[in-house]
Amino acid sequence: MERRPPELLDRLAIRAAYLHHSDRKSVREVTAELQAAGEPVRKDDDIRMLIRRALASGLVKIEVTRTLSTGTLDLDVRLGRRLAERFGMRNVYVVTDRALAGLKDQDPLAYGDQIHLGLGWAAAGFLMSRIRDSDTIAVGGGRALGFTVDAIKGLQTESRQSFADLSILSLVGNNIIRKQDLRKLGDGNLTADTVAFDLAAVLGVDFGQVRFVHLPLTLPDSLKKDVAGEVLKVLGGHLLNWQSPPDIAVFSMGTVNAHHYMVNQRGPETEPVRGELDTLMREILPQAPDSIAKICYKLFWVGDRSSPSKLRKRADALMDAFNQKTVSAPLNLLNQAREKVLVAGGSEMVNAIRAVARASAEAASGQSPADYDGVVPTCLVTDAATADALDTTPT
C-alpha cells in the first residue's frame, strides 16, 4: 500500500480519516466502505496506515472543541488553544466550573473533588474521541482517573460506543487511595488496578486483555532484591518492558507536601519509603516548597532550576532511592506512549504543571528538556485557575 503514488495515498488518507474521525466509523467499517467504492485497500492495517499518514502529515487536524455538556461545567476552548500553541502540546483542555465559586472556603474537601470531577469530565470526552480498535490504553490511579472513568460510564450510557481488541494496562502497584468525597463517587479504591478494572468493564474489554499489577506500591525491605525482581517480573512484567508502547497513556500528577497521604500515613504500605519521605520533608521541601512532583509514584524535580547544587544532589539521591522502591512504570517508558494525557489541576499543582509546560515547549522546539525527568504530555486537561497561571508563564 505504501508504495502507491503519494497523491493517491494523500487522497485516501483524507477520506479514511474523515470517515473514521468525523463519521465515527470503525476501522473495519472504513475498510469495507473503501473496498466497496473500488479503492485499492486490502486490509484494516491499510486504513490504520492511511489515518496515521493523514494526522502525521497535517492533511487533517482533529479538534474537539466541546465535550458532552453537564451542569455547571464547560470548556474555555480559546484559552486551551492558546496554551497548546505556546507550549507545543497537541491539545490543552481548560475546564471552567461555575460550581467552584465560594466552595473552597465553605468545604475544601468538596472543592477538591469538584475540580477533579470537571477534569474527569473533560478527559473522558477527549479519550472517547481518541480510542480506536486495537488500542492499548495504560492507566494510572488517583482521584482524577476515578472521575474520568465515571464520566466515561456516563457517556457510554447515553451513546454506547463499541471497540474491538482493546487492551488495558495498569501502571502502578496498589495503595490505599480512597475517593475523597463519597457523595460524588461512592465508596471504593482508586488504585491503578481498580481504574483499569472499571475502565475495562465500562468499555466492554475482556478481562483477559487487562494487565493488572497485583502487587503493593512498595515491596518490603525484608524481601531480597533478587526475589523482589522475580516477583515483579512475574506479576508486573509489563512495567519493566513494553513489547510496544501503549497507544494512549492517561495519568494524573501530585506533589509531595505535608498534605500528601504517604507523608502522613504510617504502615506497611509506606514503610519501605518512610526514610526518603521523612528526609525530603525535613531537608529539602522547607528550602524548596512545591519542588517535587510525582507521576505514577515516580518522583521528579519541578523546582527552581537554579537551586543550590548541594540541595539538588541531595534531592536527586532521595528521589532516586524512592523511585527504586516503588512498583510502577518508569517515566522514560511512559514517555514512549503515542498519546500521553495528563489530567491534573488545583492550586497545589500550579508549580508542577508550569514545569511540565516548560519541558513541553522545549521538546516542541527541538531541545532536550533541561533539568526535567518527568513525562512530556501530548495532552493536558486542567482547571481554569491553573490555566490562567500557565498563561502568564514565560516560555
Secondary structure as UniProt FT lines:
FT   TURN            2..3
FT   HELIX           6..17
FT   HELIX           18..22
FT   HELIX           27..36
FT   TURN            37..38
FT   HELIX           44..56
FT   TURN            57..58
FT   TURN            71..72
FT   STRAND          73..75
FT   HELIX           77..87
FT   STRAND          91..97
FT   HELIX           98..100
FT   TURN            101..102
FT   HELIX           103..106
FT   HELIX           108..130
FT   TURN            133..134
FT   STRAND          136..139
FT   HELIX           143..158
FT   STRAND          167..170
FT   HELIX           182..185
FT   HELIX           192..203
FT   HELIX           207..209
FT   STRAND          210..211
FT   TURN            221..222
FT   HELIX           225..235
FT   HELIX           237..239
FT   STRAND          248..251
FT   STRAND          254..255
FT   TURN            258..259
FT   HELIX           261..264
FT   TURN            268..270
FT   HELIX           271..273
FT   HELIX           274..279
FT   HELIX           280..284
FT   TURN            285..287
FT   TURN            289..290
FT   STRAND          292..295
FT   TURN            296..297
FT   STRAND          298..301
FT   TURN            305..306
FT   HELIX           309..325
FT   HELIX           331..334
FT   TURN            335..336
FT   STRAND          339..343
FT   HELIX           347..349
FT   HELIX           350..364
FT   TURN            365..366
FT   TURN            370..371
FT   STRAND          379..383
FT   HELIX           384..391
//
